[in-house]
Amino acid sequence: MAIKVVKADGTTEEFQPQKIMRTLQRAGASKAAAEKVISEIEAILYDGITTREILKRVKVLLPKEEIEVAMRYDLKGAIMRMGPAGFPFETFVSEVLQHYGYKTKLRTLVQGKCVQHEIDIIAERTSGAAKRCMIECKFHNLPGASVDLKDVLYTYARFLDLNEGNDLGKCDRFDEVWLASNTSASSDATRYANCKEMKLLCWRYPKEMGLEKMVEGKRLYPATILRSVDKETLDKLSEANLMLAKDLVTHNMNSLKEKTGLKEGKLRKLVSDARRLLF
């Protein structure tokens, strides 16, 4: 009898070990380590187990020598923890886009035909054909949430008002409209976005270069992914604008102490985690 797993959105599916295998190997686990983890997970499975419980057990089962794999495996959770830690999602997306050749501006007020809009990110491509993009960011910190049809309808309506404003000379024109999110998108949302040539940057969408692949591709992991962080540490990192794990290895120890006020012992643990993750 097939074991049913309860997903974060409340729906169920059959347990598929190949999904864990793919995610672990993408995170850098050896095939032997991944197979051992899956074998131990299969030994404790029960009908109705949640994906959250499976994730928790996988992280515990990964051997200590592969702690960096455990951190990368938890990327989705780490991004969800950014909001409560004081790191605005649009700032994170802006940073990711800059590493992919975009010049960005955050939280900009722009007058449309009918009303004024606060645009989360205005991005301009710095290579190839010039493109000016209006980007709306939709952050969720609850498992199971997703971008739905009303989110893309709302974003596209704002895009239309802004370009109608451009026709009246009220603002500059936007060539593209994007919606970025840390979660997946519903089938209706993707269908509408594709119909309107609107870009979605979501979790595992587009399949060839979703948000997680952009982060992994240039190792732009948020500081919330590090095993040695706690709430007080994240508060200090947020105040110091040290959002990414790589920020901890590009500053020397004296600079980190000055910026964060954290003790050297704590900082050394953070830097050690960051180095294991990045190198």
Secondary structure, 3 states (H helix, E strand, C coil): CCCEEECCCCCEEECCHHHHHHHHHHCCCCHHHHHHHHHHHHHHCCCCEEHHHHHHHHHHHCCHHHHHHHHHHCHHHHHHCCCCCCCCHHHHHHHHHHCCCEEEEEEEEEECCCCEEEEEEEEEECCCCCCEEEEEEECCCCCCCCECHHHHHHHHHHHHHHHHHHHCCCCCCCCEEEEEECCCECHHHHHHHHHCCCEEEECCECCCCCHHHHHHHCCCCEHHHCCCCCHHHHHHHHHCCCCEHHHHCCCCHHHHHHHHCCCHHHHHHHHHHHHHHHC
